[in-house]
Amino acid sequence: MTKHAPATPLPWMYGELTEGVITPKGAPVASIPDDGIFEADIDMRYLAHAANAYPKLVERLYFIAGHAEDKDTREYANDLLEELGEQRG
């Protein structure tokens, strides 16, 4: 479980209702103006993908930090968790 969770439950989807809107099962989370900028479409897909992947990333980093045989690998996983603000106190 992560310390950081969105107010709107995951998973988020992009373009389910209309292009330019990130939604969790139909309710808008974020939107961008339809100004024809292609990069905005890519950014919205990236945000939805990253938000959905974040909990699994943190879960795996905790596992590596606690179970990796190599000390450097454990320390690297802990450093990443700390950078994400997920380090357990």
Secondary structure by P-SEA (a helix, b strand, c coil): cccccccccccccccccccccccccccccccccccccaaaaaaaaaaaaaaaaaaaaaaaaaaaacccccaaaaaaaaaaaaaaccccc
